[in-house]
């Protein structure tokens, strides 16, 4: 099946190269606008996308981004479903869920190869816990139900054989200040979130990690194979009608991924807004170092990681319309393969 998928991608790449040549030649004079919905824009989760904008790579592609910041990935998805946004930057699992619901959305460029998520126990709670069996009536903070943090927390609970009735999920949204306040005021006993906030709370001795999937190695331990994470997702109709924009977005992200391979700490700090540092450059860079190898190398969705993502979803969702054919419809590599070819020469 995956051989057929790869052949399809290479055929699409060849055709897209012909159809999208005006984009590659930068023929358009007026910048095209595209709206992108996302949660936690200042986190490291969307770093390649934000870097592409900060470094002027989208400008090079004749593209102007309208950012729509949301409280969760699920809210970003709903904005796209309702036509308020054209593209989502969110977890790949959203594409699987949308296809399972009969909604024709496709992921088209990969940003992350690991979820970059952790589960941590608030330190004052951890002082009285000797084993997972002691974790009863746990209030676990997440961005929102149906979000990437919710799914990662569910996966951890399944692996740890934690009864669902022991957990109360608390929706905190994507606002950093609100998340920190929930930890410090006792509104939650544990937190599942992304960096740099998890690393920040660790360094402040306010959280003790229970599990993490920040690196390729730790992610493979959690999921049993290479995984998919943050990516750009759009309606199939949008990717067909505005294929030039889809390609331009992909070009910008893949170029940012290439830049990340050799960028030093000072390069990152000069590029990212200081507001993203959470008031501490050293902590921000420490968080970046933890997740650095989790970024995609070329924006391409691999067959092995697609299978891992599928298995992870199947472990938490037992009944819906999803099947292996659904998986083949959840992504396209046609744009990423063009970008990979361009930037590897």
Secondary structure, DSSP 8 states (H G I E B T S, - for coil): -HHHHHHHHHHHHHHHHHHTHHHHTT---S-EEEEEEEE-TTSGGGHHHHHHHHTTHHHHTTEEEEEEEESSHHHHHHHHHTTS-SEEEEETHHHHHHHHTT--EEEEEE-BSS--EEEEEEHHHHTT-SSGGG--SEEEEES-TTSHHHHHHHHHHHHTT--GGGEEEEE--S-HHHHHHHHHHTS-SEEEEETTHHHHHHHTT-EEEEEEE-SHHHHHHHHSS----EEEEEEHHHHHHTHHHHHHHHHHHHHHHHHHHH--HHHHHHHS-GGGGTT-HHHHHHHHHHHGGGB-SSS---HHHHHHHHHHHHHH--SSS--HHHHHTSB--HHHHHHHHHHT-
